[in-house]
């Protein structure tokens, strides 16, 4: 702060936790549905907020080019509200009068906030397939309650289930005051993504996967991710 530019020396901790249970079932050979129940807790110093939420998703498979249609609703549940001893204050109900107790314990009323509800619908299909190699394209639309709607497009080339090449594009439906396409490009924080992966089978159903992805985040610069998976 301006009065303590070197800090006060005080430290606090923050944590987030979510526990969930998922149940999924194939209702037919083409249609499946899944449910997830979640307990969510957020803590900041001595304050804690808890909530409950559910996720619901469905998947329908067709025989034409292995097309898959999916839909999900995430984080449908209760509101969150911080409570704890850090909200304890003293209050003087009559600061003008004399003779009353000016140190009455009271709690600050914290506002509630909704969980980030998300509705997502998408479709994926195989444009080309030969043996164990294939080209998959995907398109999904997102409608969150706390951010802009967006449309995601992507493609993956699977070569013999050993090498994977990926590319994608995210188009947020953001209203801006810019007039040119170049200015509109600069205002978007997310746009194209690129990636690649390698699958190394070891024995039986065991193997290693190495993945790399690159994402353009505009003013936040570029984000690069490396992932190593061991499956068995």
N, C-alpha and C positions, 0 to 999 in steps of 0.2 A: 504494500500500500504506500501512498505518498508519505505517511507518517512513520512507517517502518519498512523502508526499501530493502533492508537486509533480511526481512522475515522475522517472525516471532520465535522461531525455534520449535514451534509445536508441529506435530505430525499426526496424521490420521490415516486410517485404512479404509478401503472400500472393496466390496466383493459382490459378485452376482452368482446365484446358484439356481439351477433348474433340474428337477427330477421328473422323469416321464415314464409312462408305460404305454406301449403301443400294441394294438391288436389289429391284424389284417387278415383278410380272407378272400379267396377266389369264389365268387358266387356262381360264375359259369367259367367256361374255358376262355372267355374273352373279357369278362368284366370282373373287376376286383375293387374292393373298398377297404379303407383303413381308418382307424381312429387312434388318436394319441391324447392322453390326459396328462397335464403338466402342473406341477407345483413350482412356483417361481418366488424367489426371495432376493431382495436387493438390500444391501447394508452399506451405510456411510457413517463412519465413526460409531456413535451410540444409537443411530436411527436405523429402523428397519421397516421395510414394506414387503408385504406378501400378497400373493394372488394365485388364482387357479384359472386354467385355460384349457381349451381343447383344440385339436387340429383334426380336420376331416378331409380325406382325399379319395378320389376315384380314378380309375384307369380303365379305358376301353380299347381293346385291340381289334383291328380289322385284318382281313386277309389280303387287302390290296396294298402292295408294297410295304407290308408290315407296319401300316400306319397305326400310331398310338395317340389317343386323345385323353388328356388328363385335366383334372380340376382339383383345386384344394383351397380350403379356408384355414388360415393359421391364426392362432392367438385369440380365439373367440372366448372371452371370459370376463372376469371381474376387473374392477378398477384397482389401482395401487395407491396407497397413501402411507407416507412416512410417519412413524410414531416412535417415541423413545424419550429418554431423559434430556436430550439436548433441546427439546421443545419446552422444557420446564423453565418458567420465568416467574418473577415476582411482579405483582400488579397492585396499584393503588387506585381503588375505585373512586375516590374523592380526593384528588390531589390539591384541591383548593381548601377544603375543610381541615380542621384540626381535630385531634383526638382519635382518629380512626387508625386502623392498622395499615401501614403503607407497604407491607411486605406479604401480601396474600399470595400463596402459591397458585399459579395458573399455567395452563398449557396453550401454546400457540397452535391454532387450527391450521393444519397443513392441507393444501389443495390435493384433490385426487386427480389422477391422470389415467387415461385409458391405455391398455396394452396396444402395441403396434399391430392392429388387425390388417391382415393381408389376404386378398382374393387373387388367385392365380389360375389362369387357364392356358393350356398349351397343346401343341400338336407336333409330332415327329414322324418321319417316314424315311425309307431307304430309297434314294434316287437311283442308286446303282449297286448291284451285288453280283459277285462272282467268287464262288468258293468261300473262303474265310475272309475275303476282303469286301468292303462295302463303303458307300458314301451316304452318310446320314445328315439330314437337315432338320432343324428344329425352330419353332417359333412359339413364343409365349408372351402373354400380356399380363401385367401386374397392376393391381388397383389397391394401393395402401391407404390407410386412413390418416397417415401422418407425413405423406410425401407426395411427389408428383407421380402420375401414372406413367408407365413406360412400356415399351415394346422391345423385346429381345429377339435377335435372330442369330443363329449359329449353324455351323457345319463341322462335321468330323469325318476325316478320311481314315479308315481302318485298313491297314495293309497287313494281311495275313495274321491279324490279331497280335502283331508284334510291335508295329510302329503306328503311332497315331499323330495326325496333324489336324489342328483345330483353328477355327477362326470365328469371331462373333462381332456383333454390333448391338449397342444399346441406344435406343432413341427415347429420351424422356420428353413427355409432352409438356414443355415448360413455356409459359408465356413470357416473352421478353420484349423490350422496347427497341431492339436492334432492327435495322432495315436491310442489311446485306447478309448474304449467306456466309461470308467470311467472319463477320462479327458474331453471327449466331453460332458458328463453329467454336469460337473462342469462349463463349459463355457456358458451354456444356462441360460439366465436370467429368462425364463418362462418355465414351464413344466406342472405339474398336478394341478388340482383344485378340491376341494370338497365343497359340500354345502348341505344345508337342509332348508326346509321351512314348515311353518304351516299356514293353512288357517282357520280362525275362522268366520263362518257366524254369523251375528248379527240379521238382520231382512230383509225380502224381498231380494233385490239384494244388500244389504249393508254388509260389512264385513271387517275384518282386516287380513293382511298378514304380517308375520314375517319371514324374510329370513336371513340366515347366509352363508357366503362363505369364503373359505380359499384358498389362491393361493401361490404357491412357486415361488419366484422371484430370486432365486439363491443368488448372492452376495448382492442383496438388501433385503435379508431375506424374511420373510413371510408377506403376506398382509391379513388382516382379515376385513371383511365388515359386517355390520349389517344394515338391511333395514326394515322399518316399512311402510306399505302401508294401506291407508284407501280407499276402493273403494265403489262406490255407483252408 
